[in-house]
Amino acid sequence: MILELSHIYKNYSQGKLDVPVLKDVSLEVNKGDFLSIMGPSGSGKSTLMNIIGCLDLPTSGSYIFDGEDVLKKNDKSLAEMRNKKIGFVFQTFNLLPRETALENVELPLIYAGVHQKERRRIAAEMLEKVGLADRMNFRPTQLSGGQQQRVAIARAMANHPDVILADEPTGALDSKSGEQIMEIFHMLNGEGATIIMITHEASIAEHAGRKMMILDGELYSREESTAKEAAAEKAVQEEAALEEVPHE
Protein backbone atom coordinates (compact mmCIF):
# COMPACT_ATOMS: atom_id res chain seq x y z
CA MET A 1 0.00 0.00 0.00
CA ILE A 2 1.40 3.41 -0.98
CA LEU A 3 -0.97 5.64 1.03
CA GLU A 4 -3.70 5.45 3.61
CA LEU A 5 -6.08 8.16 4.76
CA SER A 6 -8.04 7.32 7.92
CA HIS A 7 -11.07 9.24 9.21
CA ILE A 8 -10.06 12.52 7.58
CA TYR A 9 -12.05 15.62 8.43
CA LYS A 10 -11.39 19.07 7.00
CA ASN A 11 -13.14 22.22 8.20
CA TYR A 12 -12.67 25.81 7.05
CA SER A 13 -13.47 28.81 9.21
CA GLN A 14 -15.87 31.43 7.90
CA GLY A 15 -16.08 34.10 10.56
CA LYS A 16 -17.28 32.35 13.69
CA LEU A 17 -18.51 29.31 11.76
CA ASP A 18 -16.65 26.07 11.05
CA VAL A 19 -17.67 24.80 7.62
CA PRO A 20 -17.10 21.04 7.11
CA VAL A 21 -15.65 20.16 3.70
CA LEU A 22 -14.47 16.57 4.20
CA LYS A 23 -16.35 14.23 6.53
CA ASP A 24 -14.78 11.01 7.83
CA VAL A 25 -12.93 10.18 4.60
CA SER A 26 -10.92 6.96 4.58
CA LEU A 27 -9.00 5.75 1.54
CA GLU A 28 -6.35 3.13 0.79
CA VAL A 29 -4.34 3.22 -2.45
CA ASN A 30 -2.04 0.39 -3.48
CA LYS A 31 1.01 0.65 -5.72
CA GLY A 32 -0.03 0.40 -9.36
CA ASP A 33 -3.63 1.53 -8.77
CA PHE A 34 -5.36 3.78 -11.29
CA LEU A 35 -8.04 5.49 -9.22
CA SER A 36 -10.56 8.10 -10.33
CA ILE A 37 -12.51 10.22 -7.86
CA MET A 38 -15.54 11.87 -9.43
CA GLY A 39 -17.75 14.58 -8.01
CA PRO A 40 -19.44 17.90 -8.82
CA SER A 41 -18.13 21.34 -7.88
CA GLY A 42 -18.20 21.91 -4.14
CA SER A 43 -18.12 18.21 -3.32
CA GLY A 44 -14.70 18.43 -1.65
CA LYS A 45 -12.69 16.70 -4.36
CA SER A 46 -10.08 19.47 -4.74
CA THR A 47 -9.66 19.67 -0.96
CA LEU A 48 -9.12 15.92 -0.88
CA MET A 49 -6.56 16.19 -3.69
CA ASN A 50 -4.70 18.92 -1.80
CA ILE A 51 -4.50 16.74 1.30
CA ILE A 52 -3.36 13.68 -0.66
CA GLY A 53 -0.73 15.87 -2.35
CA CYS A 54 0.53 17.26 0.98
CA LEU A 55 -0.48 20.78 -0.10
CA ASP A 56 -2.90 21.06 2.83
CA LEU A 57 -3.39 19.29 6.14
CA PRO A 58 -6.61 17.84 7.54
CA THR A 59 -8.37 19.19 10.61
CA SER A 60 -8.25 15.69 12.09
CA GLY A 61 -7.53 12.12 11.07
CA SER A 62 -4.35 10.35 10.00
CA TYR A 63 -2.40 10.14 6.74
CA ILE A 64 0.36 7.60 6.07
CA PHE A 65 2.29 8.00 2.81
CA ASP A 66 4.87 5.36 1.87
CA GLY A 67 5.08 4.30 5.52
CA GLU A 68 5.57 7.84 6.86
CA ASP A 69 3.21 9.88 9.03
CA VAL A 70 2.51 12.99 6.96
CA LEU A 71 1.01 14.92 9.86
CA LYS A 72 4.27 14.72 11.83
CA LYS A 73 6.36 16.33 9.07
CA ASN A 74 7.46 19.97 9.02
CA ASP A 75 7.09 22.25 5.99
CA LYS A 76 10.57 21.43 4.65
CA SER A 77 9.97 17.69 4.85
CA LEU A 78 6.57 18.06 3.18
CA ALA A 79 8.11 20.07 0.33
CA GLU A 80 10.74 17.37 -0.17
CA MET A 81 8.05 14.68 -0.20
CA ARG A 82 6.04 16.60 -2.80
CA ASN A 83 9.09 17.04 -5.01
CA LYS A 84 10.41 13.49 -4.90
CA LYS A 85 7.39 11.28 -4.31
CA ILE A 86 4.40 13.04 -5.89
CA GLY A 87 3.94 14.20 -9.48
CA PHE A 88 1.26 16.81 -10.08
CA VAL A 89 -0.80 17.32 -13.25
CA PHE A 90 -3.19 20.29 -13.20
CA GLN A 91 -6.07 21.38 -15.42
CA THR A 92 -4.27 24.64 -16.28
CA PHE A 93 -0.90 22.92 -17.05
CA ASN A 94 1.09 25.36 -14.84
CA LEU A 95 3.99 25.62 -17.29
CA LEU A 96 6.49 28.49 -17.23
CA PRO A 97 5.72 30.48 -20.42
CA ARG A 98 9.28 31.64 -21.10
CA GLU A 99 10.86 28.21 -20.71
CA THR A 100 10.98 25.49 -23.35
CA ALA A 101 9.22 22.14 -22.94
CA LEU A 102 12.57 20.60 -21.99
CA GLU A 103 13.29 23.29 -19.41
CA ASN A 104 9.82 22.93 -17.89
CA VAL A 105 10.30 19.19 -17.45
CA GLU A 106 13.71 19.82 -15.86
CA LEU A 107 12.26 21.94 -13.04
CA PRO A 108 11.58 19.23 -10.43
CA LEU A 109 14.97 17.72 -11.21
CA ILE A 110 16.64 21.07 -10.49
CA TYR A 111 14.88 21.21 -7.12
CA ALA A 112 16.01 17.64 -6.46
CA GLY A 113 19.65 18.61 -7.08
CA VAL A 114 20.15 16.50 -10.22
CA HIS A 115 23.22 17.47 -12.27
CA GLN A 116 22.52 19.41 -15.48
CA LYS A 117 23.63 16.73 -17.95
CA GLU A 118 21.62 14.03 -16.20
CA ARG A 119 18.47 16.14 -15.84
CA ARG A 120 18.61 17.04 -19.54
CA ARG A 121 18.81 13.34 -20.38
CA ILE A 122 15.87 12.48 -18.09
CA ALA A 123 13.74 15.40 -19.33
CA ALA A 124 14.34 14.43 -22.95
CA GLU A 125 13.45 10.81 -22.16
CA MET A 126 10.19 11.86 -20.48
CA LEU A 127 9.19 14.08 -23.41
CA GLU A 128 9.93 11.27 -25.84
CA LYS A 129 7.74 8.96 -23.75
CA VAL A 130 4.74 11.31 -24.14
CA GLY A 131 5.33 11.76 -27.87
CA LEU A 132 6.99 15.18 -27.88
CA ALA A 133 10.52 14.34 -28.97
CA ASP A 134 10.16 16.87 -31.82
CA ARG A 135 8.80 19.65 -29.56
CA MET A 136 11.47 19.82 -26.85
CA ASN A 137 12.61 23.33 -27.69
CA PHE A 138 9.11 24.75 -28.16
CA ARG A 139 7.68 27.14 -25.60
CA PRO A 140 4.15 26.62 -24.21
CA THR A 141 2.64 29.29 -26.48
CA GLN A 142 3.90 27.30 -29.48
CA LEU A 143 2.12 24.14 -28.32
CA SER A 144 -1.53 23.06 -28.40
CA GLY A 145 -3.43 22.49 -25.16
CA GLY A 146 -3.01 18.74 -25.47
CA GLN A 147 0.72 19.11 -26.08
CA GLN A 148 1.06 21.41 -23.07
CA GLN A 149 -0.65 18.82 -20.90
CA ARG A 150 1.74 16.17 -22.20
CA VAL A 151 4.64 18.40 -21.14
CA ALA A 152 3.01 18.67 -17.70
CA ILE A 153 2.75 14.87 -17.50
CA ALA A 154 6.39 14.49 -18.52
CA ARG A 155 7.32 16.96 -15.78
CA ALA A 156 5.22 15.03 -13.25
CA MET A 157 7.09 11.83 -14.16
CA ALA A 158 10.59 13.33 -14.14
CA ASN A 159 11.49 12.31 -10.57
CA HIS A 160 9.84 8.89 -10.98
CA PRO A 161 7.32 9.68 -8.22
CA ASP A 162 5.43 7.10 -6.18
CA VAL A 163 2.09 8.71 -7.12
CA ILE A 164 0.82 10.90 -9.94
CA LEU A 165 -2.00 13.23 -8.85
CA ALA A 166 -4.05 14.52 -11.76
CA ASP A 167 -6.57 17.27 -10.96
CA GLU A 168 -9.08 17.60 -13.84
CA PRO A 169 -6.30 16.75 -16.35
CA THR A 170 -8.64 16.93 -19.37
CA GLY A 171 -10.80 19.83 -18.16
CA ALA A 172 -9.23 22.40 -20.48
CA LEU A 173 -8.98 20.10 -23.51
CA ASP A 174 -11.22 19.05 -26.38
CA SER A 175 -12.47 15.46 -26.37
CA LYS A 176 -9.83 14.14 -28.80
CA SER A 177 -6.95 15.66 -26.83
CA GLY A 178 -8.53 14.38 -23.62
CA GLU A 179 -8.60 10.84 -24.97
CA GLN A 180 -4.93 11.14 -25.98
CA ILE A 181 -4.04 12.20 -22.44
CA MET A 182 -5.92 9.21 -21.05
CA GLU A 183 -3.99 6.91 -23.41
CA ILE A 184 -0.76 8.26 -21.89
CA PHE A 185 -2.09 7.62 -18.38
CA HIS A 186 -2.97 4.05 -19.38
CA MET A 187 0.57 3.59 -20.74
CA LEU A 188 2.16 4.94 -17.55
CA ASN A 189 -0.13 2.84 -15.36
CA GLY A 190 0.76 -0.21 -17.44
CA GLU A 191 4.40 0.50 -16.64
CA GLY A 192 3.58 0.49 -12.92
CA ALA A 193 2.75 4.14 -12.17
CA THR A 194 0.17 4.80 -9.44
CA ILE A 195 -2.36 7.39 -10.62
CA ILE A 196 -5.05 9.23 -8.64
CA MET A 197 -7.26 11.35 -10.86
CA ILE A 198 -9.90 13.88 -9.85
CA THR A 199 -12.55 14.62 -12.47
CA HIS A 200 -16.15 15.71 -12.93
CA GLU A 201 -16.43 13.93 -16.30
CA ALA A 202 -18.01 10.46 -16.16
CA SER A 203 -16.41 9.39 -19.46
CA ILE A 204 -12.94 10.29 -18.14
CA ALA A 205 -13.54 8.60 -14.78
CA GLU A 206 -14.40 5.38 -16.60
CA HIS A 207 -10.80 5.06 -17.81
CA ALA A 208 -9.62 4.21 -14.29
CA GLY A 209 -9.48 0.64 -13.04
CA ARG A 210 -10.92 1.73 -9.71
CA LYS A 211 -13.65 4.37 -9.44
CA MET A 212 -14.98 6.32 -6.48
CA MET A 213 -17.44 9.15 -5.91
CA ILE A 214 -17.30 12.14 -3.58
CA LEU A 215 -20.46 13.99 -2.66
CA ASP A 216 -20.96 16.56 0.10
CA GLY A 217 -17.52 15.76 1.51
CA GLU A 218 -18.11 12.01 1.82
CA LEU A 219 -16.27 9.38 -0.24
CA TYR A 220 -17.98 6.29 -1.65
CA SER A 221 -16.94 3.34 -3.77
CA ARG A 222 -19.21 2.31 -6.62
CA GLU A 223 -20.29 -0.76 -4.67
CA GLU A 224 -21.05 1.12 -1.46
CA SER A 225 -23.81 3.37 -2.65
CA THR A 226 -25.46 3.28 -6.07
CA ALA A 227 -27.97 5.82 -4.84
CA LYS A 228 -25.23 8.30 -3.92
CA GLU A 229 -23.52 7.63 -7.23
CA ALA A 230 -26.72 8.38 -9.14
CA ALA A 231 -27.16 11.62 -7.20
CA ALA A 232 -23.56 12.65 -7.84
CA GLU A 233 -23.74 11.84 -11.55
CA LYS A 234 -27.00 13.78 -11.85
CA ALA A 235 -25.38 16.79 -10.15
CA VAL A 236 -22.39 16.55 -12.51
CA GLN A 237 -24.69 16.32 -15.55
CA GLU A 238 -26.72 19.32 -14.41
CA GLU A 239 -23.51 21.27 -13.85
CA ALA A 240 -22.23 20.33 -17.33
CA ALA A 241 -25.58 21.31 -18.89
CA LEU A 242 -25.41 24.73 -17.23
CA GLU A 243 -21.87 25.22 -18.55
CA GLU A 244 -23.08 24.51 -22.08
CA VAL A 245 -25.83 27.15 -21.97
CA PRO A 246 -24.62 30.07 -24.15
CA HIS A 247 -24.25 33.41 -22.40
CA GLU A 248 -25.95 36.39 -23.96
C-alpha positions in Angstrom: 0.0 0.0 0.0 1.4 3.4 -1.0 -1.0 5.6 1.0 -3.7 5.5 3.6 -6.1 8.2 4.8 -8.0 7.3 7.9 -11.1 9.2 9.2 -10.1 12.5 7.6 -12.1 15.6 8.4 -11.4 19.1 7.0 -13.1 22.2 8.2 -12.7 25.8 7.1 -13.5 28.8 9.2 -15.9 31.4 7.9 -16.1 34.1 10.6 -17.3 32.3 13.7 -18.5 29.3 11.8 -16.6 26.1 11.1 -17.7 24.8 7.6 -17.1 21.0 7.1 -15.7 20.2 3.7 -14.5 16.6 4.2 -16.3 14.2 6.5 -14.8 11.0 7.8 -12.9 10.2 4.6 -10.9 7.0 4.6 -9.0 5.7 1.5 -6.3 3.1 0.8 -4.3 3.2 -2.4 -2.0 0.4 -3.5 1.0 0.7 -5.7 0.0 0.4 -9.4 -3.6 1.5 -8.8 -5.4 3.8 -11.3 -8.0 5.5 -9.2 -10.6 8.1 -10.3 -12.5 10.2 -7.9 -15.5 11.9 -9.4 -17.8 14.6 -8.0 -19.4 17.9 -8.8 -18.1 21.3 -7.9 -18.2 21.9 -4.1 -18.1 18.2 -3.3 -14.7 18.4 -1.6 -12.7 16.7 -4.4 -10.1 19.5 -4.7 -9.7 19.7 -1.0 -9.1 15.9 -0.9 -6.6 16.2 -3.7 -4.7 18.9 -1.8 -4.5 16.7 1.3 -3.4 13.7 -0.7 -0.7 15.9 -2.4 0.5 17.3 1.0 -0.5 20.8 -0.1 -2.9 21.1 2.8 -3.4 19.3 6.1 -6.6 17.8 7.5 -8.4 19.2 10.6 -8.3 15.7 12.1 -7.5 12.1 11.1 -4.3 10.3 10.0 -2.4 10.1 6.7 0.4 7.6 6.1 2.3 8.0 2.8 4.9 5.4 1.9 5.1 4.3 5.5 5.6 7.8 6.9 3.2 9.9 9.0 2.5 13.0 7.0 1.0 14.9 9.9 4.3 14.7 11.8 6.4 16.3 9.1 7.5 20.0 9.0 7.1 22.2 6.0 10.6 21.4 4.7 10.0 17.7 4.8 6.6 18.1 3.2 8.1 20.1 0.3 10.7 17.4 -0.2 8.0 14.7 -0.2 6.0 16.6 -2.8 9.1 17.0 -5.0 10.4 13.5 -4.9 7.4 11.3 -4.3 4.4 13.0 -5.9 3.9 14.2 -9.5 1.3 16.8 -10.1 -0.8 17.3 -13.2 -3.2 20.3 -13.2 -6.1 21.4 -15.4 -4.3 24.6 -16.3 -0.9 22.9 -17.0 1.1 25.4 -14.8 4.0 25.6 -17.3 6.5 28.5 -17.2 5.7 30.5 -20.4 9.3 31.6 -21.1 10.9 28.2 -20.7 11.0 25.5 -23.4 9.2 22.1 -22.9 12.6 20.6 -22.0 13.3 23.3 -19.4 9.8 22.9 -17.9 10.3 19.2 -17.5 13.7 19.8 -15.9 12.3 21.9 -13.0 11.6 19.2 -10.4 15.0 17.7 -11.2 16.6 21.1 -10.5 14.9 21.2 -7.1 16.0 17.6 -6.5 19.6 18.6 -7.1 20.2 16.5 -10.2 23.2 17.5 -12.3 22.5 19.4 -15.5 23.6 16.7 -17.9 21.6 14.0 -16.2 18.5 16.1 -15.8 18.6 17.0 -19.5 18.8 13.3 -20.4 15.9 12.5 -18.1 13.7 15.4 -19.3 14.3 14.4 -23.0 13.5 10.8 -22.2 10.2 11.9 -20.5 9.2 14.1 -23.4 9.9 11.3 -25.8 7.7 9.0 -23.7 4.7 11.3 -24.1 5.3 11.8 -27.9 7.0 15.2 -27.9 10.5 14.3 -29.0 10.2 16.9 -31.8 8.8 19.6 -29.6 11.5 19.8 -26.8 12.6 23.3 -27.7 9.1 24.7 -28.2 7.7 27.1 -25.6 4.1 26.6 -24.2 2.6 29.3 -26.5 3.9 27.3 -29.5 2.1 24.1 -28.3 -1.5 23.1 -28.4 -3.4 22.5 -25.2 -3.0 18.7 -25.5 0.7 19.1 -26.1 1.1 21.4 -23.1 -0.6 18.8 -20.9 1.7 16.2 -22.2 4.6 18.4 -21.1 3.0 18.7 -17.7 2.7 14.9 -17.5 6.4 14.5 -18.5 7.3 17.0 -15.8 5.2 15.0 -13.3 7.1 11.8 -14.2 10.6 13.3 -14.1 11.5 12.3 -10.6 9.8 8.9 -11.0 7.3 9.7 -8.2 5.4 7.1 -6.2 2.1 8.7 -7.1 0.8 10.9 -9.9 -2.0 13.2 -8.8 -4.0 14.5 -11.8 -6.6 17.3 -11.0 -9.1 17.6 -13.8 -6.3 16.7 -16.4 -8.6 16.9 -19.4 -10.8 19.8 -18.2 -9.2 22.4 -20.5 -9.0 20.1 -23.5 -11.2 19.0 -26.4 -12.5 15.5 -26.4 -9.8 14.1 -28.8 -7.0 15.7 -26.8 -8.5 14.4 -23.6 -8.6 10.8 -25.0 -4.9 11.1 -26.0 -4.0 12.2 -22.4 -5.9 9.2 -21.1 -4.0 6.9 -23.4 -0.8 8.3 -21.9 -2.1 7.6 -18.4 -3.0 4.1 -19.4 0.6 3.6 -20.7 2.2 4.9 -17.6 -0.1 2.8 -15.4 0.8 -0.2 -17.4 4.4 0.5 -16.6 3.6 0.5 -12.9 2.7 4.1 -12.2 0.2 4.8 -9.4 -2.4 7.4 -10.6 -5.1 9.2 -8.6 -7.3 11.4 -10.9 -9.9 13.9 -9.9 -12.6 14.6 -12.5 -16.2 15.7 -12.9 -16.4 13.9 -16.3 -18.0 10.5 -16.2 -16.4 9.4 -19.5 -12.9 10.3 -18.1 -13.5 8.6 -14.8 -14.4 5.4 -16.6 -10.8 5.1 -17.8 -9.6 4.2 -14.3 -9.5 0.6 -13.0 -10.9 1.7 -9.7 -13.6 4.4 -9.4 -15.0 6.3 -6.5 -17.4 9.1 -5.9 -17.3 12.1 -3.6 -20.5 14.0 -2.7 -21.0 16.6 0.1 -17.5 15.8 1.5 -18.1 12.0 1.8 -16.3 9.4 -0.2 -18.0 6.3 -1.7 -16.9 3.3 -3.8 -19.2 2.3 -6.6 -20.3 -0.8 -4.7 -21.0 1.1 -1.5 -23.8 3.4 -2.7 -25.5 3.3 -6.1 -28.0 5.8 -4.8 -25.2 8.3 -3.9 -23.5 7.6 -7.2 -26.7 8.4 -9.1 -27.2 11.6 -7.2 -23.6 12.7 -7.8 -23.7 11.8 -11.5 -27.0 13.8 -11.8 -25.4 16.8 -10.1 -22.4 16.5 -12.5 -24.7 16.3 -15.6 -26.7 19.3 -14.4 -23.5 21.3 -13.9 -22.2 20.3 -17.3 -25.6 21.3 -18.9 -25.4 24.7 -17.2 -21.9 25.2 -18.5 -23.1 24.5 -22.1 -25.8 27.2 -22.0 -24.6 30.1 -24.1 -24.3 33.4 -22.4 -25.9 36.4 -24.0 
